Amino acid sequence: MTPTAQKQQVTEFIKRCRSMLWRSDQKAYVKWEERIKELVNAAKYSNLQASVQAAKDHACLKKLFREYDVSAYDPNPESHPPVLPDGSSSPEVECEGKDLSHRENLKWAINAAGHYLRTGEKPTTAPNDAAYWLYQQAQDEPKDFLAKFNQVESKGDSELDEQRKARSTGKRRIEEIDEMLSILEEPIEGEEET
């Protein structure tokens, strides 16, 4: 990547950081800006280097390190192990290879994210890659994740309602057919049974 392209990557990265912090928590945005000034003055970093280093203090910005290659402006790549230039952000997680429905994957992801928030322990195993991906989404973008979860839940509820309606309609139709058959089997007055 050329130096110009690297600078464009970092510039875009910083714009996204500003936008995400401002939308999510304006106090975090102010802390980020103050940290940048502190790093520029104390550590003699350039503004771009200080911006990248300061972004490591905010978990909500972790996903941006996977989207943008900012390694050329990262003054201290080892300073924050969960945010690595290659995009890896967690220790090795063993995949169990289970075939689960999307709803079951969502349920596992919510439980794992809740356990992490409560205890600080990350999962060491995941039922499958999709479930782990959902877990990462729950960590990185909780609002979007909850919206997706609510969509799946409401869809599941409507599917259950449709299944119940189909069953009750089917039972009613069977009862109607049985009644018609019983009428057909009754002898008509004046006719002899054969």
N, C-alpha and C positions, 0 to 999 in steps of 0.2 A: 504494500500500500504506500502510495506517495505521501510525502509530508503534508501536502495540501489536503489530500483525502483524509489523513489522520486528524488534521485540525478540524475539518468539517464534521467528522464523526464526533469529536469531543464537543464542538459547538452545539450540535444537535442534541447530544447527551445532556448538556447543561440546560438547554431550553426545556427539555422534557422533565428534568429534575425540578426546575422552577415551577413548571406547570403542575406537576404531581403534588409537590409540597404545598403549593398555594391552595390547591383544591382540597387536599385532605386535612391539613392542619397549618394554619397561618403561623402559629407559634413555632412549629418545626421549621417553617420557611425562614423565619427570623433567626433561629438558632443556626441554620445552615449558612446564612449570609454572614453572621458574626464569626462562625468558625472559619470561613473563607478568609475574612479580613485578618483574623488571628494567625492563620497559617502563612499568609503572604508576608505579614510583618515579622513574625517570630522565626519561621523556618526558611524564609527567603524563597518560597515557592512562587512560580508564576501564577497568575490568576486561574489559568486552566488547570494546572496541577493541583492547586488548592481546592478548586471546585470538585475535582475527581476524588481527592482525599476526603473532603468534608462529606461527600455523598455516601461514603462507607458507614457513616454514623446513623444512617436512616434505613431501617429494614424495608420500608416501602419502595425504596429505590433499587433494591437488590436486583430486581428483574431487568433493569436497564443495563446492568453490567453484562447480561447475557445477550442483549440486543445490539449493543454498540461495542466496538473495539476501542477501548480507551487506554490500552496498555502503554502507548507511546507517551502519554501524559500522566501515568500513574507513578508518582514519585516514590512510593513505597509499596510495591505489590504484595509483600508478605505481611503488611500491617493488619490485614483483616482477612483471616483464613476463609471465612464463609464466602467471600466475594473474590473469586479468582478470574484472571483474564480469559481463561478458556470457557468460562460460563458455568463450571461446576460449582455447586453451592452447598453440597451436603456430603457427609461420608457415604461410603458404599452401602446401599440398601438392597438387601436380598429380595429378589422377586420370586414369589411362590408359584406363579404360573396358573393361578385359579381362574376359571372362566366364570365371572360374575356378571349380573345384569348391571346396567348403568345406575340403577337405584341403589343396589348393594355397594357399588363402588363409591357413590356419593356418601352413603352411610358410613363406610369405613373412613373416608377422607375427613368427614366431620368429627368422628370419634378421635382420629389420630391428631387432628388440629386442636381439638379441645384438650386432649391429654398433654400435648406440647405446651399449650398456654397455661395449663394448671401446674405442670411439673417441670417444664423446660426440657423434657426428654423427647428427642426426635425418634421416629420409628426406625427400627433396624430391619424390619421385613415389611413387605407390601404384598397384598394378594395378587396384583398384576401391575403392569406399567401404567395402565389407564387410571387405576385407583391412586397410584403415587402422583401422577400428573395432577389429578384433582386435589390431592392434599397440598401440592405446591401452590396451586391456584388459590386454595383456601388461605394459605399463608401470605401470598403476594397481593392478592386482590380480593379481600373478604367480601366487599359489597357486591361485586360482580358474581362471586361464587354463590352467595346467598340468593341472589336473584335467580341464578340458574337452578339452584336446589329447589326453590319455590316453584319454578316452572315444572320441574320433573314431578314434584309432589302433587301439584294440582292436576297434571296430566294423568298421573297414576290414579288419583281419586276419581276423575271423570271416566277413566277406563273401567274402574271397578263399578261405578254406577251403571255404565252401559252394559257390562256383563250381567249385573243383577236384573236390569230391565229385560235383557234378552232372555234370561232364565225364566222370569215370571211370565213374559209373553209366550215363551215356548210351552210352559206348563198349562197356561190358559188354552192355547191352541190344541194341545193334546187332549185336554178335558173336552173341548168342543168336538173334536174328531171322535172321541169315545162315545159321546152322547149321540152323534149322528149315526155311528155304527150300531149302537144299541137300538135306535129307532128303525134302522134298516132291517135289523134282525127280528123285530116284532112282526108277527103275522098281521096282515091287513084283514079287517072284518069282511067276512063273506068269502074269503079265499081259503082253500084247504091247504093244510101243510102237506108237503110231499116227503 
